[in-house]
């Protein structure tokens, strides 16, 4: 008649993409996650190619890095995630 309770974190992600960027569109905070623990540089570029943000981040499957975009003007941006010898990953986001 005994019982036990345990919490178990579960991550559901697209295995075809090395990094998770969400939500998209983003209001103030862009979450960046990865399928493994990794150090990365995250850069955000405007539609004209101007770098508007660059930051170092520790990425993890269970603890997404939160990039503060509250100071960034609304529009379309290119996000580039660079990590070690891995190829750069690029994605387009919309900032509201």
C-alpha positions in Angstrom: 0.0 0.0 0.0 3.0 2.4 -0.2 3.2 5.2 -2.8 5.9 7.5 -4.1 6.0 10.8 -5.8 8.8 12.1 -8.1 9.2 15.0 -10.4 10.9 14.3 -13.8 11.7 17.1 -16.2 10.7 16.3 -19.8 11.9 18.2 -22.9 10.2 18.0 -26.2 12.2 19.5 -29.0 12.8 19.3 -32.8 15.9 17.0 -33.1 16.5 18.4 -36.6 17.4 21.8 -35.1 20.5 22.1 -32.9 19.0 25.1 -30.9 15.6 26.1 -29.8 14.5 29.7 -30.1 11.1 30.6 -28.6 8.7 32.2 -28.6 8.6 33.5 -32.1 7.3 36.2 -32.4 8.9 37.5 -29.2 7.7 40.3 -27.0 10.5 40.9 -24.5 12.4 37.7 -23.8 13.8 35.2 -26.3 14.6 31.8 -24.9 17.5 29.9 -26.4 18.0 26.2 -25.6 20.1 23.3 -26.8 19.9 19.5 -26.8 23.1 19.4 -24.7 25.1 21.6 -22.3 27.1 24.0 -24.4 28.7 27.4 -24.2 27.6 29.7 -27.1 27.6 33.2 -28.4 24.2 34.6 -29.4 24.1 37.5 -31.8 21.1 39.4 -33.1 21.2 41.3 -36.4 18.7 43.8 -37.8 17.3 43.6 -41.3 20.0 46.0 -42.4 22.7 43.7 -41.0 23.5 45.9 -37.9 24.5 43.8 -34.8 22.1 44.9 -32.1 23.0 42.3 -29.5 25.8 39.9 -28.7 26.1 37.8 -25.5 27.8 34.7 -24.2 25.4 32.1 -22.9 25.4 28.6 -21.3 22.7 26.6 -23.1 21.0 23.5 -21.7 18.1 21.3 -22.6 16.4 22.0 -19.3 17.4 25.6 -18.6 16.9 27.9 -21.6 19.0 31.1 -21.7 16.8 34.2 -21.6 17.9 37.0 -23.9 16.4 40.3 -22.9 15.1 42.0 -26.1 12.9 44.5 -24.4 15.2 47.3 -25.6 15.1 46.1 -29.3 12.8 47.8 -31.7 10.0 45.8 -33.4 10.9 44.1 -36.6 12.5 41.1 -38.2 15.9 39.9 -36.9 18.4 37.2 -37.8 19.7 35.3 -34.8 23.1 33.6 -35.1 24.2 31.0 -32.5 27.9 30.1 -32.5 29.3 27.3 -30.4 32.8 26.0 -30.6 33.6 23.9 -33.7 29.9 23.5 -34.5 28.6 25.3 -37.6 26.8 28.6 -36.9 23.0 28.2 -36.6 20.9 31.0 -38.1 17.2 31.6 -37.6 14.8 34.5 -38.3 12.7 35.9 -35.5 10.0 38.6 -35.3 10.2 41.1 -32.4 6.8 42.6 -31.5 
